[in-house]
């Protein structure tokens, strides 16, 4: 079985990333979307909606993969550490995707 301290450290990292994503990234993204909806022409909004749909699809796929990995970890505790690694990587990827969308929103709002 994996070292308990390593597992606890990874759990803390995941908790921090989730807090950052849901506590900072999502509210900021929502705020930028509200501005974009009021300011952008429909053609630009269509592009942004496409990007948001991609983010949503990636989030959904990640959630499905993590559910499957969790079930595997429940059956065999040796999967716990790889599951934590996979979870952290998925959260980081979604955060990066959301940040890229926010950068695009910023570019468009400045134009």
PENOR-V944689 format. One record per residue. N is the residue number from 0. OMEGA is omega in whole degrees, -180 to 180 (NA if undefined). Layout:
# PENOR-V944689
n = [N N]
omega = [OMEGA OMEGA]
This chain:
# PENOR-V944689
n = [0 1 2 3 4 5 6 7 8 9 10 11 12 13 14 15 16 17 18 19 20 21 22 23 24 25 26 27 28 29 30 31 32 33 34 35 36 37 38 39 40 41 42 43 44 45 46 47 48 49 50 51 52 53 54 55 56 57 58 59 60 61 62 63 64 65 66 67 68 69 70 71 72 73 74 75 76 77 78 79 80 81 82 83 84 85 86 87 88 89 90 91 92 93 94 95 96 97 98 99 100 101 102 103 104 105 106 107 108 109 110]
omega = [-178 178 -177 -180 177 179 180 180 179 177 177 177 179 179 178 179 178 178 180 -177 -176 -178 -177 -173 -178 178 179 178 178 179 179 178 180 177 -178 -178 -178 -171 -170 174 -178 -179 179 178 179 177 -178 177 177 178 178 178 176 178 179 180 178 179 180 180 179 179 179 180 -179 176 179 179 179 178 178 -180 178 -180 -178 -178 178 179 -175 -178 175 177 178 178 180 180 180 179 -180 179 178 180 179 178 178 179 178 179 178 178 179 177 179 177 178 179 -177 179 179 -176 NA]
